Amino acid sequence: MKSDWQVLQEKLNERFGNEMDYDAILYLIGLQELGKLHQKFKKDQKLEVMHIAICTLLEPFGFYEYKGRDEEGWPHWELKENLPFLEPKHQNKLIIDAIVDYFKREEFI
């Protein structure tokens, strides 16, 4: 039986025509949340887009609280609780679980 993560990766592969790694999925979520899917971004802006994804993914866990959008339409969050120190393996698991939950809420998987 396939894990939800495997199912998600297969669906994204079908949708976009290639395998998406962890960073590409974060970037996709950030773009979706930003709402500027067809805009080109500079390198530093791409990191900000990925930060949008991280905040979006960790908000349900109580780490961030959404505050609204600025005049340029970029969403902002407030850090509510510092993330605990996690070993890289556990940090990766937390983000993967949050990604899967995100796509389930979006009814993609």
Order of alpha helices (4+ residues) and beta strands (2+ residues): alpha-alpha-alpha-beta-beta-alpha
